[in-house]
Amino acid sequence: MTSTTINGGISYWYADDGIPTPREPLPGDASADVCIVGGGYTGLWTAYYLKKAVPFLNITVLEAKFCGYGASGRNGGWLYNGIAGRDRYAELHGRDAATRLQQAMNDTVAEVIRVATEEHIDADIHQGGVLEVAYTPAQLTRLKNFHAAEAAFGEKDRELHGARETADRIRITGAVGSTWTPHGARLHPVKLVKGLAAAVEALGVTIHESTPVSEIRPKHAVTPYGTVRAPYILRCTEGFTAGIKGQKRSWLPMNSSMIVTEPLPADIWDTIGWEGRETLGDMAHAYMYAQRTADDRIAIGGRGIPYRYGSRAATAENADRTQPATIDALRAILTRFFPQLAGTAISHAWSGVLGVPRDWCATVTLDRSTGLGWAGGYVGSGVATTNLAARTLRDLIQQDSGQSGPTDLTTLPWVNHRVRKWEPEPFRWLGVHTLYAAYRTADRRELRARTAETDRIATLADKISGRH
């Protein structure tokens, strides 16, 4: 880490676009038709679509810090069609149901872009698709299997590239192949969340910030400033869910970290390529994700310390800071891909949490007997999935209130999916840290072995974790 690296401060995205002016906290007890807990993408998209569908609804959003403080303001800016748990849903509900879920995700990328355009949200969106690369024989085997699986789930416009075609897009040292989908775009996460919050307020939704919710029960959201009573209480708290009473073991707050370079000069970009500004990932077990930003930096992320004991999330002091060892590891990935960046300064480093259910399946639920709903468990694929989840919550509430019947969204296989809780401590901490140590070990072994088979340590870790 260079002496000029800004570590923490929420994220580079906020350093670039500024911390928003704070909104007022809840002034006391209140009532609403719908109370949404969490002012990130899920909560804001849900408020947006509900208010658009039923303009007379009284909707209140409660946010512990400020809108976009969590993963919505810290992520890698990948608007893409991946969804956690699709293969599991195919096992439970059949391939046709899972294929419908995948098609809904494909369509969601275009839907986010449509709304951003309609609402005049300039979020630096560039639809260059998603390029995922392989740079070992074992990764190439997984990449080809992944490509075939995506095609089998109906993604007929996906392309498989060899080394030369990959280099035509991005010149990554050692890349032996890639798969590309058009269903993806790069964006600036904070510009999107700020624009969405402004659009929601313009529709007449009430947002209270600096208002943490300590307990959710039927028709009640309890805060230090008062209680909001509503027929529907929707929990949209993702990686911060463990901080709500009774939810400590529901979703594990998985930590992810990012770095971003200084802006790169034109001559460097001439050697890298990346004119299509695709979002970039790889086939490692401890995978990375990256984008070329609108101001010509490279932002790259991955897992550092994956989990804090006791499900402590990013509310702890200095929790958004990234350990020097993690910064070094991300820089090593950057320079492995692009050796010409060895001397490039790292401008910012930061971390945040995302929600992981025990079976790694994203879900959307409305309990009709209590009026309690929730969405999340995106496992790092939330930038687009939050939009699909929000539209699904909208349809579930309209169906429950008798305003509509079942829709294509309410019959998707992730709706009302239940999963067991995570193990108690210390087993949770030991399991997650052992899991990611195994994945990093498997990646190192595959780099050395240069065989086409996935390392058996990773295969065992997948089975134990329930990840696949």
N, C-alpha and C positions, 0 to 999 in steps of 0.2 A: 504494500500500500504506500503510495506516495504521500508526502507531507501535505499536499494540496487536496487530497481526497476529503470530501465532506461525507462523514459517516453518520447516518441517521437523518433526523429532521423530516421524518415520515417517508419521503421519497424524492427522487429527482424530479418527478412529475410536478410535485408541489413547489419545489425550488424554482422550476421553470415557469409555472403559471400562477404561483402565489397562493397563500393560505386564504380561504374565503372569509368574508366578514361574518362574524358569528350571528346566528339567529337566536331568538329569545328562548330560554328554557320554559318548560311547562309552568304556568303561573299558579296552578292549584288543581283540585279535582275537576275533571272534565268528562264530557260524554261525546261519543261519535257513533257513526254507523259502522265504520271499520277503523280499527287501530292497528297500525303497522309498526312493529318493533324493529328498528334497524334502518338507517338512512344510506345504505349502499345501493348497488345496482338492483338487487332483488326487491328491496322495499320501494325504491323510487319507480322502477318499472311497473310494479304492481299498482302503486298509487296512480300512475299515469294511465294505465289501461282501464282500471276501474272507473276513474273519473271521466275518461273519454266515453265509456260504455253507458254510465249512469251519472250524468252531470249533477244531479241533485244530491248525491251521496255526500255525507259529511265524513271526510277522511282525515285522520290525524297520523302523522309519522313522528315517532319518538326516536331520537338518535343520541347515543351516549356521549359522543364527542362532537364531531361535525360530519355532515354528509360526505362520504367518501374517505373517511379517516382509515378504514380498514382495507381489506383486499382491493376494493374498488378504486382506491387511490394509490396502490402500490404494485399492481400486477404488471405483467410484461407487455400489455397492449395487444394481446392475441384475440382478435374476434374471429373465432373459427368454429368448425362444425363438430368438434370432438365432444363426447358426452361420457361421463363416468358411469360404468355399469351396463353398457349395451349388451355385452356378451352374456352377462348374468340374466338380463331380462329376456334374452333369446332362450336361455335354458328354462326359465320359469314360465314364459308366456308364448313361446314359439317364435320362429324366425320372422314371420310376417309382422308380428307386433313390434319386434325390435327394429325391423326395417322401416316401419312407419315412424318410429321414434327418430331414427337416423335422418329420414327425409325431412321431418319437422326441424331438426337441427340444421340441415342444409339450408332450408328456407329462412331460418332465423338470422343467418348472416345478412341476407338481403333485407330482412325486416328492420334490423337495427340501422342499417345504412339509410333505409327509406325514412324512418322516423327522424334520424339526425338531420337529413336534408329538409324534411317538412318543418321541423322545429328550428331550423337555422342554427344547429349546433355544429360549430367548426371544431371537430376533434381530430384533425390531421388524419382523417381516414383515407387509406389507400388500399384498394382491393387488388393486391398482388398475389393472393393465394397463400398457401402454406407449403413450404418445402421441408421435408424431413429426410435427413441424409444418413448414410452408413459409411463408416471408415475402418471397419474390420470385417473379416469374412463372416463372423458370427452375427454382426449387426446386419450385414447384407442379407443373410438368411432370414432374419426377423423382419427386415424391411420388405422383402418379397412376400412373406407370409401376411404381413400387415396390409400390403397393397391388395393382395388377393381377397383378404377378408373385407376390406372396404368396398371393393367391387361387388362382392357377394351380397352386401347389404344395400346395393342399389346405386352406388356412387360410380356411374358409368363414365363420368368426365374426368376421372383421376388418371394421371399419367405416371408411368414408370420410366425412370431415366438411368442410363449407364453413366460412367465416369465423365465422358466427354459432354453429354447433354447436361449433366449436373454443373459442370464448369461453365457452360454457356450461361447459366443463371447466376451462380455464385462460385467463385474459384476458391474452394475450401481445400486446403492441403490434405492429401490422402483420401479424399472422398471417392468411394468406389461405386456409388449409386445413390439414387434418391427417389422419392415419390412426391408428386405435387398434386394438390387439389385446388380448384378455383374458389372453393368455399371458405375463404379466409381473407382477413384484412388486417393491416396494421393500424393502430390508432393511439391517441394520447389519452390514457385512462382518466386523468383528472379533468381534462377539457370535456370529456363525455359526461362524467358524473356531475360536474358543475352545471353544464347545460341542461342535463336532465332534471336536476333539482329546480332550476329556474323555470323550466317548462311546467313542472308539476305545480309549483306555486302559482304560476300564471293561470292554471286551470282552477285554482281555488282550494287546493290542498293545504292544510296547515302542517308546517314542519317545526318541531321543537327540538333544538340541539342542546347539548350539555345536560341531557336528561336520561341518565342510565335507568334501565328497567331491571329491577332486582328479582321480580317474580311475575310469572304469567300464569293466570288461572282462568277458567271460563268466565268470559265477559269482563275481565279485569286485567289491566297492565299496571303494576305497582312501581312507582318511582319515589325518590326522596322528596319530590315536590308535590306529590298528589297522585291520585289513581285515575286513570282513564277507563271509563266503562263503555263497552261497545259489544254488540251482538257477535262481532267477529274480531278476534285478536290473531294477528298473523305474525309469526316469528320469522324474521328475515335477518338473522344474525350470524350465519355462516361460522367463521372461525372463532367468534366471540360467544358462541352458544353456551359453552361450559361455564360462563359467568352468571348464568340465570339459574335460580333455585331449582334443583331437581334435574338439571341438564348436564351435570359434570361429565358424565360418561356417554352422552349421546353422540356427539361428533368430536373427534380429536382435532385440536388446533395444530395443524402441521405447519412448520416454519419453512418459508422459502426466502431466498436472498437474491439481490440483484446488484450489479454494478453497471455504470455507464461511462463510456470514454468521453474525452473531450471531442469536439467536432473534428472530423477527419478531413484533410485537404483533398482536393480533386485528384491529385496524382496518386494518392493512396487508393481512392475509389476506382481509379483506372485499373489498378492491379487486382482489386477484389471483384469488381463487377457489381452485382446486386442492384442493377438498374430497375428490376421489377419490384424491388422493395417487398419481397415475400417475407412473411414471418418464417423463422428458421428454427428447426428442432433437430434432434438426432435420435438414434436407436439405442443409445446407452441405457442401462438399467437405472442408473442415477442420472436421468436425462437433463439436458439443458434446453433453454428456450431463448430466442433472441429476436431483435428487430433492428432495422435501420431506421432511425428516427427522422422526423421531418427536418431537423437541423443537422442531419448527417453525422450523428453519433451512432455507436453500436451499444445497445442496451442488452445485457445478457444475464440470465438468471439460472438458478438451480438450488438444490437442497444444501444447506450448511448444517447447522445443528437442527435436526428435523423436528425436535419436540422438547418442550420444557416440562420438567417434572410437575405433576399435579394439574396438567392442562392449563398452566399459566399462559395467557395470551399476550397480546401486544399492549396491554394496559400497564404492564410493569415499567418501572423507570428504565430508560435506555433500551427497551425491548426492540426498538426499531433499528438499533445499531447492529452492525454485522461484524462478527469476529474476524480479526486479521487473517486467520488461517482460511476462512471461507472466501474472503476477498482474493487471497492468493490462488485458491483453487479455481475460482471463476476466471481470474486472469490467465491461469494456465490453459483453461479450455479455449479462451479467446485467442491466445497465441499459438495453440496447437492448430486451430482452424486457420488462423491468419498470422504466420510467423513475422510478417512485416510490421506487425503492431507491437512488437516486443518492447519498444521504448515509449509507447503511447501512455499518456497520463490517464488515470482513472479519476473522473470528475466527482462522482457520487457513488455511495454504497448505502444500501438500506435493506430492511427485512420486514416481513409481515406474515400473517397466518391465514391459512385456508382450512376449510372444514372437510374432515374425512370420516365417513361412516365406517362401521366395522366391516361391512362387506364391499366398501369402495363404490357404492351405487348412489348417484344423485337421485333425489326424490322430491316429490311435491305432494302435499297431503292437506285435506280438509276433513276434520272430524265433525260430521254433521250433528252429532249428539251434543257437542260442547261449543261449537263455533270456533274452535282453535285450529289454526292452520299453520303450516310451515313449508319452507322450500330451502334446499341447499344440499350440502354434501357434494359440492362440485368437484372436489379433488383437483383444483387448479384449472378447471376448464370453465370458469364461471362467466367470462365476459359476454359470451353469447348465451350460455345456458340460462343465465338469470332472466333474460328476456323471454325465453320460452316458458320458464317457470312462472313468471309474472302473468303472462297471458293465460296460462293454465289455471292459476289461482283465480283470476278474473272469471273464467268460465265456471269453475267449481262454485264460486259464491253466487253467481247468477243462477246456476242450476239449483243450488240449495234454497235460494230465496224464491224459486218458482218463476223466475224471469225467462228461463230457457231450459231446454232439455239437454241431454248429453251432447257433447260436441266431439269433433275429431281429437281435440286436445285432452278432454277429460277422460277419454278412453285409451290414452297412451299407457304403456305398461309401467311407467315409473310412478303413476298416480297411486297414492295411498299405499306405497310400499313400506313395509315395516322391517326393521332390522334390530338384532340384539345389541345391547350396549357394549362398550369397550370394557376390557378387564380392569379391575381396580389396581391402584398403585401397590407395590412398585412394578407389577407385571407389565403395565401399560408402557412405562418408561423403558424398561429393559427390552420389551418386545420391539418397539419402534426403533430404538437405537441399534439393536442387533440386526434388524431388518435392513436398515440403510448401510450399516457396516458391511453386510453381506453383499448388497448391490454394488458398493464401491469396490469391494474385493473382486467380485465377478467381472466388473469392467476392466480392472487391471489385469486379471488373468487372461481375458479375451484379447487384450492388446498384445500380450506376450505370446500367447499360444498360436494366434493367427489360424485357428481352425474355424470351420463353418458351423460348429455346434455351439448352442448357447451353453454357457458355463453351468454346471450342475448346481453350484451354490445359488445362483439366481433362480433356477427352476424350483429348488426347494423353498427358497424364500417366498416365491409367488404362491406356492401351495399353502404354506403356513399362514401367510398374511391374509389370504382371501382376495388378493389383488387381481388374480385372474381365475 
